[in-house]
């Protein structure tokens, strides 16, 4: 299709011109039309420009979900700058590290963000700050010029830098471009993917954190399609039922832990779900039993999504028809590559694996990051010379092209939709003066998909309780990363070269599970 928007700024302007009064966001009692959003983000951009913000600069958003996040995002990209959202659930040292690493020229605090920002170092607190709660953001934006900025956004411009935990123990800023989002969505529209069909009356629900690609990315999908998005500060059971019942939600992206809470809640049986066209889920495992419960309760189609921050979200999907096929032969798979994405599996020597042969999963296509912020060597290790982005997941492709995830090369744990790398938790545990070494794994959880478990070896002659270790780590890392199970052991299993054999630690917990990872 010719004359399509090449940037997300153009996407918004097209909707603002063709459907000016159509709502783009609903947040609390505030409804914003596309035309208002376009004008409002012009003012935000001009306010930023007055602070000296321009192409390539970064603006931090710190707080829970809000429509202000998208005002900050689109205001920034109208100047060639981009937003860095930070999860409010992270521990203070983690937040401080990301702010320091991103080197922003402005911090915008959403709800709950100010209290966190007040605890930053004096140098970081000296950064310009605008807040939603005290009205300084609104007054600042309202006082700016309403004319469109002079800068002309380019497809190659960054839109967001999302921090993802890494094997080095430090979060890495994945840089995502306007082109990667727009072209990725164009490809799925051109292919007429059944589960991705949107209409003007669709109502999307956004309860996932905007600091994750599942939140920010889902919001961008809805903007692209011109749908109304109801933004939730955070997921709660009551909010889910209220939005379905009162606001007629038709589409959502949600994690299985939330689906389980919903389907087993006493209020569930009394809700009319007839408006829901499709539920997209991902980020952690879902059992066939839970899927059967959800299908029976909600009566809509389901699509499983597989991807990562570095792939701007979904690059593999298990379509609705694979959820209802006799015997559900593919339900243990992640699905097939979406249009425009290639999936391959490579062995340790870099050769492609045959069907059903396990290796490292790699992705290639427009849907991938530009790289990691200030980490060229890490970027080169992740994206090879042929353009394959190596995911760190181990899996295989079957004869039909369905991807089955077998294990996790980088030891990432997915708990309730939150990514946790074992090295981060191990580092926190080893900060304790009585701990000699630690090994962290994910174990199955009926509620969260996986939970964090730790095996700890103490220093000679030392004693410490599991509860004391839990309390200690809680001050260093986010609550969802704190181990739910800690076992003090005499030694950790190792191979002849001294590497800890985490597979042996996992095996007793996973041996009776049909799926090993998300």
Buried (B, 14 or more C-beta within 10 A) or exposed (E): EEEEBBBBBBBBBBBBEEBEEBBBBBBEEEBBBBBBBBBBBBBBBBBBBEBEBBEEBBBBBBBBBBBBBBBBBBBBBBBBBBBBBBBBBBBEEBBBBBBEBBEBBBBBBBBBBBEBBEEBEEEBEEBBBBBBBEEBBBEBBEEBEEEBBEBEBBBEBBBBBBBBBBBEBBBBBBBBBBBBBBBBBBBBBEEEBEBBBBEEEBBBBBBBBBBBBBBBBBBBBBBBBBBBBBBBBBBEBEBBBBBBBEBBBBBBBBBBBBBBBBBEBEEBEEBEBEBBBBBBBBBBBBBEEBBEBBBEBBEBBBBBBBBBBBBBBBBBBBBBEBBEEEEEEBBBBBBBBBBBBEBBBBEEEEEEBEEEEBBBBBBBBBBBBBBBBEBEEBBEEBBBEEEBBBBBBBBBBBEEEBBBBBBBBBBBBBBBBBBBBBBBBBBBBEEBEBBBBBBBBBBBBEEBBBBBBBBBBBEEEEEBEBEEBBEBBBEBBBEBBBBBBBEBEEEBBEEEEEEBEBEBBBEEBBEEEEBBBB
